[in-house]
Amino acid sequence: MIQPYIIFRILRRVFKRSSFFLTLISSLILSSAIYAVYPMPQEDEPIVLLVLDTKDEAPIIGVIFWSKKAAIFEISNVKGRVRIDRFKGQDKIEIQALGYRKKILSYQELSALDDTLYMEPEIFQLENIVVSATRWRQNYTSVSQAISVIEPEVLRRRQPQTMADALGLSGKVFIQKSQQGGGSPMIRGFATNRLLYSVDGIRMNTAIFRSGNIQNVINLDPFSMQRSEILFGPSSVMYGSDAIGGVMSFETLTPEFALDSVRNIFNPIASGKAVIRGTSANNERTGHLNVQLGWNKWAWLGSISRWQYGHLRQGSNGPEDYVKNYYVDDWQGTFQPLINGQVPDEIVEQSDPLLQIPSGYDQWNTLQKIRWQPLDQMDVQYTFQFSETSNYGRYDRHLRLRDGLPWYAQWDYGPQGWKMHLLALKMRGGMNETIYDQLVIKGARQHFWESRISRNFGGLFVEQQDELVHASSIHIDALKWLNEYILLSYGVEWVQNKVNSDGVIQQLFVEKSKPGLARYPNATWTSSAYFFHSDIQINTTTKLQAGLRYNTYYINAQFGDSDRLDIKLIDAVNLSDQALVGSLGLISRPNNDWVFKLNMGTAFRSPNVDDMGKVFDSEPGAVTVPNPKLKAEYAWNIDLGIVHRVLSGLRLEMNAYWTHLEDAMVRRDYSFNGQTTMLYNGINSRIQAIQNAAFAQVYGLQWSLDAQLSIRWILNTRINLQKGEEELNNGSFSPSRHVAPLFGENSLSYEYDRWSVSLVHRFQGAMAYDQMAATERGKIEIYALDTQGLPYVPSWHIWNLVGQWEFAERGQLLFKGENLSDQRYRPYGSGISAAGRSIQIGLSLRF
């Protein structure tokens, strides 16, 4: 439950960090007061339609009314009501909703329906509205790339604890975790800085995204998601650098306008949702609340979520290698006297050896969104998002030993935070309609902060590195029908990241700290791009898609004082270059039951500050220095997809793909100013640098099946098989690090009256020692050991039971039994085991 003092702390921190937010709120309060006295008149009295289910006449939320030619769309609100007068004169309006049969009607036919439209249920559809492929709404059958959509209904039923867990619900994204406060997605053999995150159309990747596992996705709130999409394969034409393996696109909740007579500020429509939830495996305590108010021209939505997680308990049936039955009692909390100049850290035996200590943490998120529609052709939205975690232990580091003792007494990620201001203007037609049918202009300002805090077991010094990234961006996207058969989308993008990095060393018993080794230089990373994408309807069954993007990027890194080096290395590094990528797709739909897709394209990843800006000792006797000659990595991809529907009760989809990555950035020996060695921290070390000197390739198959076994039973299956290899630093070859073993899930669902229950079977295949990436074979602390004492990845499978009971029209009881057989398992690459047998109970109320 969210306590009042927590809300006070949240508001205080938000206001402290954002004077701009206060200024904006003051302006909005003033304008709202004016609006209360002088409400803006409607151009016309709105014409509203009620959308109902034909079976039970229940209102349907989220029905999309869409006119492609006029670039108009509307969505039914929480009461199933939708405004239709804006479609006046249109002869083809597509009406779609998940789980319902698609309709195509004219405005004349809609207006003759006596204010009510009935939709017929249809479990499996070939068509579904997607946004991520071109940043505009399209039918899935009109997109040449594979896309997976995670609907809000799936999130509500399955109740993931984090957004990383939510991505795993697709059955097509593999999630790695180094600690409970984490989640690094792997898509088609790529991960970390070769995947792209987009939130409300804004790039979330920063200039310090690294090749090692990252956990930024946990800063997103599953409760605040209106729609989540995963776009598979290279997508740099629309999204720029990093979109090699795919794009994860998140769309947050949007407030709704009142659709009836003119309302003043004291008479809005109001709705909301409250959720409380608890889970036994990690003693989770979660609370969420969102409220929205709507007038005719103004709307507001506010959301707040709070999570508290204890240490995670793993299962009892599985490899003993995963059990660590002790933890280090950090001396800093006891202040016992030193022993022989060493800190007397204590190793404590756990009463419950299956608890993974330290792994607990807290987090809170808030979303505020204000919407204003001064004209029917204009929509203005301001969005504010804020998220911050507590400190959380990096559990895989606490598994490491040195001389039979724990290596670390402390290894924490400090509070990981994210804040975004977003102002978006959407326009339709108007005086510039010769240039666009739809226009979207977005300006965003983001702030990211993270830190690393470590102290060796028995050590006197605490090392801390703090990173802060300020990200600014401007996006302009336009959509234009050139004629009846050709649709053009085009735009420009500008992104800038400013990186500030500090290092501090704090000696225990000493109040004053001293400067330590910063992880990065202070640097600026800038990207500018022009892009376009076209859809060409060749005939009634075939469509061609093509896109092109030209991107420039620039890095300026200031290294400042290099006292830590025994020679003067460098003051500053400048790097600039450009990238050109394209895509070509073909979609064929010979009838209503078959769709064939072919997609070819290129993608790139430009060097960022993490690639070229670090000076560090990568291994004993070697030091890595900046390389101002780095260039972008390029990926080449071909993707074949087939979608088939048998009658209305069976849907099959298969996607086969191959991706080749060239000029991959790897660390190799390097000559700097004619030198191949240098003194670093008093040691004569080989000079190395990140260079474009390797390649990788990945190929695989994604397969899905959806079958309606009867009126109440549904079967879903997702299977992923992938293989890959990559060139290592020494020029040899190895299986790719981010290619997961065979994985997927099956689910059998049953619905009756107010009850729904799903039995979910999740699985992962095994990976022998010689099948593992060379970089993973040395991590014996996180993997199970085979009979020869070599690390390997065991196979595993678990059963989950998920259900809900709608005990009232606006209330649901949510329940989940996870890992029913109490398996002890660890997903590939993870440094922490997943939850053992666990019970989750939740309560959801709508008002």
SVG drawing of the C-alpha trace seen along z (x, -y; Angstrom):
<svg xmlns="http://www.w3.org/2000/svg" viewBox="-31 -34 88 70">
<polyline fill="none" stroke="black" stroke-width="0.4" points="0.0,0.0 1.3,-3.5 1.7,-5.4 1.2,-9.2 4.8,-9.8 6.0,-8.0 3.8,-10.3 5.3,-13.3 8.9,-12.1 8.1,-11.5 6.6,-15.0 9.5,-16.6 12.1,-14.9 10.3,-15.5 9.9,-19.2 13.5,-19.5 14.8,-18.0 12.6,-19.9 12.0,-23.6 10.7,-23.5 8.0,-21.1 6.8,-23.6 6.8,-26.4 4.7,-24.4 2.2,-23.3 1.7,-27.0 1.1,-27.9 -1.4,-25.1 -3.3,-26.0 -3.6,-29.6 -4.8,-28.6 -7.2,-26.1 -8.6,-28.9 -9.2,-31.0 -10.8,-28.1 -13.1,-27.5 -14.5,-31.1 -14.5,-31.1 -14.9,-27.5 -13.9,-27.2 -16.9,-26.5 -17.1,-23.3 -17.0,-23.8 -19.9,-21.3 -21.8,-19.2 -19.9,-15.9 -21.5,-12.9 -20.8,-9.9 -21.1,-6.2 -21.4,-3.5 -19.4,-0.2 -20.8,3.0 -19.9,6.7 -22.7,8.7 -22.5,11.5 -23.0,9.7 -23.5,6.1 -20.6,4.9 -18.8,1.7 -15.6,2.4 -12.5,0.3 -9.8,-0.6 -11.7,-0.1 -9.8,-1.9 -11.7,-3.8 -9.3,-4.6 -9.4,-6.4 -6.1,-5.9 -6.7,-8.3 -7.9,-11.2 -5.3,-10.3 -8.0,-10.3 -8.2,-7.9 -10.3,-7.7 -10.3,-5.2 -13.2,-4.2 -12.8,-5.3 -13.3,-3.5 -17.0,-3.6 -16.9,-2.2 -17.8,-5.6 -16.1,-7.2 -16.5,-10.4 -17.2,-9.8 -18.2,-13.2 -14.6,-13.9 -15.0,-11.1 -17.7,-13.0 -17.5,-12.4 -15.3,-9.3 -16.4,-6.3 -13.9,-3.8 -13.5,-3.6 -11.7,-0.6 -12.9,0.5 -10.6,2.9 -10.1,4.2 -8.1,7.1 -10.4,10.1 -13.1,8.8 -13.9,9.1 -12.7,6.2 -15.4,3.9 -15.1,1.5 -18.0,-1.1 -18.6,-4.5 -19.5,-7.5 -23.0,-7.4 -23.4,-3.8 -21.9,-4.7 -24.2,-7.6 -27.3,-5.4 -26.6,-3.0 -28.8,-4.6 -25.8,-5.5 -24.7,-1.9 -22.2,0.3 -22.0,4.0 -18.7,5.9 -18.5,9.7 -15.8,11.6 -13.0,13.2 -10.2,14.8 -7.4,14.9 -6.9,12.2 -4.4,11.7 -4.8,8.0 -3.9,5.9 -2.9,2.3 0.9,1.7 2.8,-1.5 6.5,-0.6 7.4,0.3 7.1,-3.2 6.1,-5.2 2.6,-5.5 -0.5,-3.3 -0.6,-0.4 -2.2,3.0 0.2,5.8 -0.4,7.4 0.9,4.2 4.3,4.4 7.1,6.5 8.9,7.0 7.9,9.3 6.2,7.6 5.0,8.8 2.4,6.8 2.0,7.0 -1.6,5.8 -2.6,4.2 -4.9,7.2 -1.9,9.5 -0.1,7.3 -3.3,7.2 -3.7,10.9 0.0,12.0 1.0,9.3 4.8,9.0 6.8,7.4 9.0,5.3 8.9,4.2 11.8,6.6 9.5,9.4 6.7,8.0 8.9,8.2 9.4,11.9 5.6,12.5 5.9,12.2 7.5,15.6 10.0,14.2 12.3,12.1 14.9,13.7 15.6,11.9 19.0,12.1 19.4,10.9 22.6,10.2 20.6,9.2 16.9,9.0 16.9,5.3 17.7,6.0 16.6,7.4 18.6,7.2 16.6,8.3 18.1,10.5 16.5,10.4 17.6,12.6 21.1,12.9 21.7,9.3 21.4,7.3 22.4,4.2 23.6,1.4 22.6,3.3 18.9,3.0 16.9,-0.2 14.3,-1.4 11.7,-3.9 9.3,-5.5 6.4,-7.5 8.5,-7.8 11.6,-9.1 14.9,-7.3 15.9,-6.0 19.3,-4.7 22.1,-6.9 25.8,-7.5 26.9,-5.2 24.9,-2.1 27.6,0.6 28.1,4.0 27.7,5.6 24.3,6.3 22.1,3.3 19.0,2.8 17.5,-0.5 14.2,1.1 13.2,1.6 12.8,-2.2 9.6,-1.8 6.3,-1.1 4.1,1.8 1.1,0.3 1.5,-2.8 1.7,-1.1 -1.0,-1.5 0.8,0.5 4.1,2.3 5.6,3.6 8.7,5.5 9.9,4.9 12.3,7.7 15.4,7.3 17.3,4.2 15.2,1.0 17.7,-1.8 15.9,-3.5 13.2,-4.8 15.1,-4.6 18.7,-5.3 21.8,-3.9 21.6,-0.7 18.5,0.7 20.3,3.9 18.6,6.7 15.3,4.9 13.3,2.1 11.2,2.2 8.6,-0.5 6.5,-1.6 3.4,-3.8 2.2,-5.2 -1.4,-5.9 -3.1,-8.8 -5.9,-10.8 -9.3,-11.0 -11.5,-13.9 -15.2,-14.2 -17.4,-13.5 -20.7,-15.0 -21.8,-18.7 -19.5,-21.5 -17.9,-21.0 -16.2,-23.6 -13.3,-22.9 -15.6,-21.8 -17.4,-19.2 -15.0,-16.7 -15.4,-13.1 -13.3,-11.0 -12.0,-7.5 -9.1,-5.6 -7.6,-2.3 -6.0,-1.1 -3.9,2.1 -2.3,3.7 -0.3,6.9 2.0,9.2 4.3,12.1 5.8,14.7 9.1,15.5 10.5,12.0 8.0,10.6 6.8,8.1 4.6,5.3 3.3,3.2 0.8,0.4 -0.4,-1.5 -2.9,-4.3 -3.9,-6.2 -6.6,-8.9 -7.7,-10.8 -9.9,-13.8 -11.4,-14.8 -13.0,-18.0 -14.0,-18.8 -10.6,-20.3 -8.4,-19.4 -7.5,-16.1 -5.1,-15.1 -3.8,-11.7 -1.7,-11.0 -0.1,-7.7 2.0,-6.6 3.5,-3.1 5.6,-1.8 7.4,1.5 9.2,3.0 11.1,6.3 12.9,8.4 15.6,10.9 14.6,13.4 14.2,17.0 15.2,19.6 13.7,23.1 14.7,26.3 15.0,28.7 18.0,28.0 21.8,27.6 23.6,27.2 26.1,24.9 23.4,22.2 23.2,22.2 25.2,19.6 24.3,20.2 26.1,17.2 26.2,13.4 28.7,10.7 27.6,8.7 28.9,5.3 31.2,3.9 30.1,0.3 26.9,0.9 28.6,2.2 31.8,0.1 33.8,2.8 37.5,2.1 40.0,3.0 41.9,6.2 45.5,6.0 44.5,3.0 41.8,5.0 38.0,4.3 36.4,7.2 33.7,8.0 31.8,11.1 30.6,14.0 27.2,15.0 25.6,18.4 22.0,18.0 19.2,19.7 17.5,20.2 20.2,21.1 17.9,20.6 17.6,16.9 19.8,14.9 21.3,12.1 21.7,9.3 19.0,8.9 16.2,6.8 15.4,3.2 12.7,0.6 11.4,-1.5 8.8,-4.1 7.5,-5.7 5.2,-8.5 3.6,-9.6 1.9,-12.9 0.3,-13.7 -1.7,-16.8 -3.5,-16.9 -5.0,-19.9 -7.0,-20.0 -7.6,-23.6 -8.8,-22.5 -10.1,-19.2 -6.9,-19.1 -4.5,-19.7 -3.5,-17.7 -0.9,-19.0 0.5,-16.7 2.9,-17.2 4.3,-14.1 6.4,-13.9 7.9,-10.6 10.1,-10.0 11.6,-6.7 14.2,-5.9 15.4,-2.8 17.0,-2.3 20.6,-0.9 20.6,2.7 23.2,5.4 24.8,6.8 24.2,10.4 26.6,12.0 29.5,10.1 28.7,11.4 29.2,14.9 32.9,14.3 35.6,15.7 39.3,14.9 41.5,17.1 38.4,19.0 36.7,15.8 34.2,13.4 35.8,11.0 33.5,8.1 31.9,6.9 29.8,4.5 29.0,4.2 25.9,2.1 24.4,0.2 23.4,-3.1 20.0,-4.6 19.3,-4.3 17.0,-7.1 15.3,-8.4 13.3,-11.6 11.7,-12.7 9.9,-15.9 8.1,-15.5 6.1,-18.0 4.4,-16.7 2.3,-18.5 0.2,-16.5 -1.5,-18.1 -3.8,-16.8 -4.3,-18.5 -4.8,-22.2 -3.1,-25.0 0.0,-22.8 -1.9,-19.8 0.0,-19.8 3.1,-18.8 1.5,-16.4 -1.7,-14.7 -0.3,-14.2 2.5,-15.9 4.1,-15.2 6.7,-17.4 8.3,-16.2 10.8,-17.8 12.2,-15.9 14.6,-16.4 15.8,-13.3 18.1,-12.8 19.7,-9.5 21.7,-8.8 23.4,-5.7 26.3,-4.7 28.5,-1.8 29.7,-1.3 32.1,1.4 34.4,2.4 36.6,5.5 36.1,7.9 38.2,6.6 39.1,3.5 39.4,-0.1 38.4,-1.9 35.0,-2.3 35.1,-3.1 32.2,-4.9 31.6,-6.0 28.7,-8.3 27.3,-8.9 24.8,-11.5 23.5,-11.9 21.5,-14.8 19.7,-13.9 17.9,-16.4 16.1,-15.5 13.8,-16.9 11.8,-14.7 9.6,-15.8 7.6,-13.1 5.2,-13.6 2.9,-11.4 1.5,-12.1 -0.6,-10.2 1.0,-11.0 -1.9,-9.3 -4.3,-6.4 -1.5,-3.9 1.6,-5.5 2.0,-6.6 5.2,-8.5 6.4,-9.1 9.5,-11.2 11.2,-13.2 14.2,-14.6 15.8,-13.8 18.3,-15.5 19.7,-13.9 22.4,-15.1 23.7,-13.4 26.0,-15.2 27.8,-12.8 29.2,-13.8 31.2,-11.1 33.0,-11.2 35.0,-8.8 35.4,-9.0 37.4,-6.9 36.3,-7.1 38.5,-5.7 36.7,-4.4 37.3,-6.5 38.3,-9.4 35.7,-12.1 37.2,-13.6 37.1,-11.6 39.6,-11.9 39.1,-11.7 38.9,-8.3 39.0,-6.9 35.9,-8.1 34.3,-5.6 34.0,-8.0 35.4,-11.4 33.0,-14.3 31.7,-14.1 29.0,-15.2 27.5,-12.8 25.4,-14.3 23.4,-12.6 21.4,-14.2 19.4,-12.3 17.0,-12.6 14.9,-9.6 11.9,-8.5 9.8,-5.4 7.3,-4.6 4.5,-2.1 3.5,-1.3 0.4,0.7 1.4,2.6 -1.9,4.4 -4.8,5.6 -2.6,8.4 0.9,7.0 2.7,4.1 6.3,2.8 8.0,0.9 11.3,-1.0 13.2,-3.3 16.4,-5.3 18.2,-7.1 21.2,-9.4 22.7,-9.9 25.7,-11.9 27.2,-11.6 29.8,-13.4 31.6,-12.9 33.7,-15.3 35.4,-13.9 37.3,-15.9 39.8,-13.9 41.1,-16.8 43.8,-16.0 45.3,-12.6 47.4,-12.4 46.5,-8.8 48.7,-8.0 52.5,-8.0 52.6,-9.8 50.6,-12.6 48.1,-10.6 45.5,-12.9 43.5,-16.0 40.5,-15.6 39.2,-13.3 36.9,-14.3 35.2,-11.8 32.7,-12.4 31.3,-10.3 28.1,-9.4 26.0,-6.3 23.6,-5.4 21.2,-2.6 18.1,-1.3 15.4,1.3 13.2,3.0 10.2,5.1 7.5,7.0 4.1,8.2 1.8,10.5 -1.7,11.3 -3.3,13.6 -6.4,14.1 -7.8,13.5 -6.0,16.5 -2.4,16.2 0.3,13.4 3.8,13.7 6.5,11.2 10.0,10.6 12.2,8.0 15.8,7.0 17.6,4.2 20.7,2.7 21.2,1.2 24.1,-0.5 25.5,-1.3 27.6,-4.4 30.4,-4.6 29.3,-6.1 31.1,-7.4 31.3,-3.9 33.1,-2.6 35.7,-5.3 35.9,-7.3 37.1,-4.9 40.7,-4.6 40.9,-1.5 43.0,1.6 41.0,4.2 43.2,7.0 46.5,7.2 49.3,5.8 47.0,4.1 45.4,0.6 42.6,-0.5 42.8,-4.0 40.5,-6.0 40.4,-5.5 39.3,-8.6 39.2,-6.5 36.2,-4.3 33.4,-3.9 29.9,-2.5 29.1,1.2 26.8,2.3 24.3,5.2 22.8,6.8 19.6,8.8 17.1,10.9 13.8,12.0 11.1,14.2 7.7,14.4 4.5,16.5 1.2,16.0 -1.7,18.4 -5.1,18.6 -7.2,21.8 -10.9,20.8 -11.2,18.6 -9.8,21.0 -6.2,21.5 -3.4,19.0 0.2,20.0 3.2,17.7 6.8,18.5 9.7,16.1 13.2,17.2 16.0,14.7 19.8,14.2 21.8,11.2 25.5,10.5 27.3,7.9 30.5,6.4 33.0,3.9 32.0,5.0 33.8,3.0 36.2,5.2 39.3,4.6 42.6,5.3 46.3,4.3 46.9,0.7 49.7,-1.7 49.3,-5.2 51.7,-8.0 54.0,-5.2 54.0,-3.4 52.7,0.1 53.3,0.1 53.0,-2.5 53.3,-2.8 49.9,-2.7 49.6,-2.7 53.3,-1.9 53.0,1.2 54.4,1.4 51.2,2.3 50.3,3.2 48.2,0.5 44.8,1.6 41.8,-0.2 38.3,0.6 38.6,1.1 36.4,2.0 38.0,5.4 35.4,8.3 32.2,9.7 29.3,11.8 26.4,13.6 23.1,14.9 20.4,17.0 17.2,18.5 13.6,19.3 10.6,18.0 7.4,20.0 4.0,19.3 0.7,21.1 -2.7,19.9 -5.6,22.3 -9.1,22.1 -9.8,25.6 -13.4,24.9 -15.6,21.9 -13.8,21.7 -10.3,23.2 -7.4,21.5 -3.8,22.9 -0.8,20.6 2.7,21.7 5.9,19.7 9.3,21.4 12.6,19.6 15.6,21.3 18.8,19.4 22.5,19.9 25.4,17.6 29.1,17.0 31.3,14.0 34.9,13.1 36.8,12.6 39.5,10.1 42.3,12.5 40.8,13.2 39.4,16.7 35.7,17.6 33.2,18.4 29.4,19.0 27.8,15.6 27.4,14.4 23.9,13.1 22.4,16.1 20.2,17.8 19.5,21.5 16.2,22.9 13.4,21.2 9.7,20.4 6.4,21.0 3.1,22.8 -0.2,21.7 -3.6,23.3 -6.4,20.9 -9.9,21.4 -12.6,18.8 -16.1,19.1 -18.4,16.4 -16.3,14.2 -13.4,16.6 -10.3,17.0 -7.4,19.4 -4.2,20.1 -1.7,22.9 1.7,21.6 4.7,23.8 8.0,22.0 11.2,23.7 14.8,23.3 17.2,25.8 20.6,26.8 24.0,25.5 27.1,27.6 30.5,26.1 31.8,26.1 28.5,24.5 28.9,21.6 30.5,18.3 34.2,18.1 33.5,15.0 31.0,17.0 33.2,20.1 35.3,18.4 32.3,17.3 32.2,20.4 30.5,18.6 27.2,18.1 26.9,21.4 26.3,25.0 29.3,27.4 29.3,30.6 30.9,33.9 34.3,32.6 34.0,29.4 33.3,27.2 30.5,24.6 27.4,25.4 23.8,24.2 21.3,26.8 17.9,27.1 14.8,26.2 11.1,26.0 8.5,24.6 4.7,24.5 2.8,21.4 -0.9,21.1 -2.4,17.6 -6.0,16.5 -8.5,13.8 -12.0,13.6 -14.1,10.6 -16.1,10.4 -17.7,7.1 -18.2,5.0 -15.1,3.0 -13.2,5.3 -10.9,8.3 -9.0,10.6 -5.7,11.6 -3.8,14.7 -0.7,16.5 1.1,19.7 4.6,19.5 7.1,22.3 4.7,24.9 7.3,27.7 9.8,25.4 12.6,25.7 15.9,24.1 16.9,22.6 18.9,19.8 18.1,18.4 21.1,18.4 23.7,15.7 22.0,14.7 23.9,14.2 20.8,14.8 18.4,17.7 14.7,17.1 12.0,17.3 11.2,20.7 7.6,21.7 5.7,18.5 2.2,17.3 1.0,13.9 -2.3,12.3 -3.5,9.0 -6.6,6.8 -7.5,4.5 -10.3,1.9 -11.5,-0.5 -13.6,-3.6"/>
</svg>
